[in-house]
């Protein structure tokens, strides 16, 4: 009745989520609210590592094809 209407995705978002999702969601919110600088740094490191991995993968397949 109160809250986000179903048409806006209110109950659809909450329905059918696994415990792992809720664990990660609550942990992420906690870290954002308590230590935002550390969370931002960790996120930056994660994306930097992902980009490095993708570049290394591209180089690997470029070497295979040449």
N, C-alpha and C positions, 0 to 999 in steps of 0.2 A: 504494500500500500504506500508506504513512505520510501523515499530513496530514489534510486535511478529507475526509470520505467523500463519495462522489458524491451520495448522498441529501441531503446538507446543501448541495449546490451547489459542491463543490470543483472538479471538472474542468469543469463547465458554465460557470463564470465565466471560466476561462482560455481556453476554446475559442472560436475564431472572432472574436477581437477584432482590430480594424484597427490599423495602426501609429500612426495619429493618436490613437486611444484610449490606447495605451501611452505615447505622448509626453506627452499631457496628464496622465495618471495619475502618471507618474514625476515630472513637473515639479511637480505639485500636492503630492505627498508631500515632495519636496525643499524646497519653499517652506514648508510647514507645519512641517517639522522644523528648518529653519535660521533663518527669520525669521517666527515665528508672529504677532507684532504687526502687521507689515506685511501679511501675508496676511489677517489678520482685518480690517484697515482696507480693503484692496482689495475683499474680499468684501462688506463693508458698503456701500462706494461702488457696487459693481455692483448690489446689490439695491435700493439707494436710486434709482439711475438707472432700473432696470427699473420700479419703482413709479411714478416720475415719467412714464415713457413710457406706461405703462398708463393713468394718470390723464389725460394729454393726449389719448390715443386715445379715451377715453370722452367727454371734453369735445367732441372733434371730431365724433363720431357723434351726440352729443346736439344739437349745433348743426345738423347736417344734417337731423335728424328734426323740428326745431321750425321 
